[in-house]
Amino acid sequence: MTPEALDLWLKIASSALSIAAFGFALVAARRKAINERLDAGSKRMDAHDLAIQAMQTQIAGMPGKEDLHRMELSIAGMAGDLKEMRAGVAANGDQLARFITVLERHEDHLLSGGKG
């Protein structure tokens, strides 16, 4: 091999080695960026998992459909009781009004000295 051919082969090998090193560095940097993005995504998903678990815990403590139905029935029962109490108070009010009328008549009779 002549020195010019050897020099040419060394230049080609050096260029090929430089290109290969550049390609390796490019792939390594890209892989590092991808790994960082995957790690960040993994951390975000872990945070979402924790948030979902917290919400599931809160939802589990909330009343269900059957509980709400029982509460609705209880409230309806209390509304009926209140209507009954209102009717009783109104009846007592009517009786009290009649009693006051009788008392006023007695008072008027007594104030007039029992004269009719």
C-alpha positions as a Markdown table, in Angstrom:
| # | Residue | x | y | z |
|---|---|---|---|---|
| 1 | Met | 0.0 | 0.0 | 0.0 |
| 2 | Thr | 1.2 | 3.4 | -0.9 |
| 3 | Pro | 1.5 | 6.1 | 1.6 |
| 4 | Glu | -1.2 | 8.2 | -0.2 |
| 5 | Ala | -3.6 | 5.2 | -0.1 |
| 6 | Leu | -2.8 | 4.6 | 3.6 |
| 7 | Asp | -3.4 | 8.3 | 4.3 |
| 8 | Leu | -6.7 | 8.1 | 2.4 |
| 9 | Trp | -7.8 | 5.1 | 4.4 |
| 10 | Leu | -6.8 | 6.7 | 7.7 |
| 11 | Lys | -8.8 | 9.8 | 6.8 |
| 12 | Ile | -11.8 | 7.6 | 5.8 |
| 13 | Ala | -11.5 | 5.6 | 9.0 |
| 14 | Ser | -11.1 | 8.8 | 11.1 |
| 15 | Ser | -14.2 | 10.3 | 9.4 |
| 16 | Ala | -16.2 | 7.1 | 9.8 |
| 17 | Leu | -15.2 | 7.0 | 13.5 |
| 18 | Ser | -16.1 | 10.6 | 13.9 |
| 19 | Ile | -19.5 | 10.0 | 12.3 |
| 20 | Ala | -20.1 | 6.9 | 14.4 |
| 21 | Ala | -19.2 | 8.8 | 17.6 |
| 22 | Phe | -21.5 | 11.7 | 16.5 |
| 23 | Gly | -24.3 | 9.2 | 15.8 |
| 24 | Phe | -23.7 | 7.4 | 19.2 |
| 25 | Ala | -23.7 | 10.8 | 21.0 |
| 26 | Leu | -26.9 | 11.8 | 19.2 |
| 27 | Val | -28.7 | 8.5 | 20.1 |
| 28 | Ala | -27.5 | 8.6 | 23.7 |
| 29 | Ala | -28.6 | 12.2 | 24.1 |
| 30 | Arg | -32.0 | 11.4 | 22.6 |
| 31 | Arg | -32.4 | 8.3 | 24.7 |
| 32 | Lys | -31.5 | 10.4 | 27.8 |
| 33 | Ala | -34.2 | 12.9 | 26.9 |
| 34 | Ile | -36.7 | 10.1 | 26.3 |
| 35 | Asn | -35.9 | 8.5 | 29.7 |
| 36 | Glu | -36.3 | 11.9 | 31.4 |
| 37 | Arg | -39.7 | 12.4 | 29.8 |
| 38 | Leu | -40.7 | 8.8 | 30.8 |
| 39 | Asp | -39.6 | 9.5 | 34.4 |
| 40 | Ala | -41.6 | 12.7 | 34.5 |
| 41 | Gly | -44.6 | 11.0 | 33.0 |
| 42 | Ser | -44.3 | 8.2 | 35.5 |
| 43 | Lys | -44.2 | 10.6 | 38.4 |
| 44 | Arg | -47.2 | 12.4 | 37.1 |
| 45 | Met | -49.1 | 9.1 | 36.8 |
| 46 | Asp | -48.2 | 8.3 | 40.4 |
| 47 | Ala | -49.5 | 11.6 | 41.5 |
| 48 | His | -52.7 | 10.9 | 39.5 |
| 49 | Asp | -53.0 | 7.5 | 41.1 |
| 50 | Leu | -52.8 | 9.0 | 44.6 |
| 51 | Ala | -55.4 | 11.6 | 43.7 |
| 52 | Ile | -57.7 | 8.9 | 42.3 |
| 53 | Gln | -57.3 | 6.9 | 45.5 |
| 54 | Ala | -58.1 | 9.9 | 47.7 |
| 55 | Met | -61.2 | 10.5 | 45.6 |
| 56 | Gln | -62.2 | 6.9 | 45.8 |
| 57 | Thr | -61.8 | 7.0 | 49.6 |
| 58 | Gln | -64.0 | 10.1 | 49.8 |
| 59 | Ile | -66.6 | 8.6 | 47.5 |
| 60 | Ala | -66.7 | 5.4 | 49.5 |
| 61 | Gly | -67.6 | 7.5 | 52.6 |
| 62 | Met | -70.5 | 9.3 | 50.9 |
| 63 | Pro | -74.1 | 8.0 | 51.2 |
| 64 | Gly | -75.3 | 5.7 | 48.5 |
| 65 | Lys | -78.5 | 5.6 | 46.6 |
| 66 | Glu | -80.2 | 3.5 | 49.2 |
| 67 | Asp | -79.0 | 5.8 | 52.0 |
| 68 | Leu | -80.4 | 8.8 | 50.2 |
| 69 | His | -83.7 | 7.1 | 49.6 |
| 70 | Arg | -84.0 | 6.3 | 53.4 |
| 71 | Met | -83.1 | 10.0 | 54.1 |
| 72 | Glu | -85.8 | 11.1 | 51.7 |
| 73 | Leu | -88.4 | 8.8 | 53.3 |
| 74 | Ser | -87.4 | 10.1 | 56.8 |
| 75 | Ile | -87.7 | 13.7 | 55.7 |
| 76 | Ala | -91.1 | 13.0 | 54.2 |
| 77 | Gly | -92.1 | 11.5 | 57.5 |
| 78 | Met | -90.9 | 14.5 | 59.4 |
| 79 | Ala | -92.9 | 16.8 | 57.0 |
| 80 | Gly | -96.0 | 14.8 | 57.9 |
| 81 | Asp | -95.3 | 15.2 | 61.6 |
| 82 | Leu | -94.8 | 18.9 | 61.1 |
| 83 | Lys | -98.2 | 19.2 | 59.4 |
| 84 | Glu | -99.8 | 17.3 | 62.2 |
| 85 | Met | -98.1 | 19.6 | 64.8 |
| 86 | Arg | -99.2 | 22.7 | 62.9 |
| 87 | Ala | -102.8 | 21.4 | 62.9 |
| 88 | Gly | -102.5 | 20.8 | 66.6 |
| 89 | Val | -101.2 | 24.2 | 67.3 |
| 90 | Ala | -103.9 | 25.8 | 65.1 |
| 91 | Ala | -106.6 | 23.8 | 67.1 |
| 92 | Asn | -105.0 | 25.0 | 70.3 |
| 93 | Gly | -105.0 | 28.5 | 69.0 |
| 94 | Asp | -108.7 | 28.3 | 68.2 |
| 95 | Gln | -109.5 | 26.9 | 71.7 |
| 96 | Leu | -107.4 | 29.6 | 73.3 |
| 97 | Ala | -109.3 | 32.3 | 71.3 |
| 98 | Arg | -112.6 | 30.9 | 72.6 |
| 99 | Phe | -111.2 | 30.7 | 76.1 |
| 100 | Ile | -110.1 | 34.4 | 75.9 |
| 101 | Thr | -113.6 | 35.3 | 74.7 |
| 102 | Val | -115.1 | 33.6 | 77.7 |
| 103 | Leu | -112.7 | 35.3 | 80.0 |
| 104 | Glu | -113.4 | 38.7 | 78.6 |
| 105 | Arg | -117.1 | 38.1 | 79.0 |
| 106 | His | -116.6 | 37.1 | 82.6 |
| 107 | Glu | -114.4 | 40.1 | 83.2 |
| 108 | Asp | -117.1 | 42.4 | 81.7 |
| 109 | His | -119.7 | 40.7 | 83.8 |
| 110 | Leu | -117.7 | 41.2 | 87.0 |
| 111 | Leu | -116.7 | 44.7 | 86.1 |
| 112 | Ser | -120.4 | 45.6 | 85.6 |
| 113 | Gly | -121.1 | 44.4 | 89.1 |
| 114 | Gly | -122.8 | 41.2 | 88.0 |
| 115 | Lys | -125.7 | 43.1 | 86.4 |
| 116 | Gly | -126.9 | 41.6 | 83.3 |
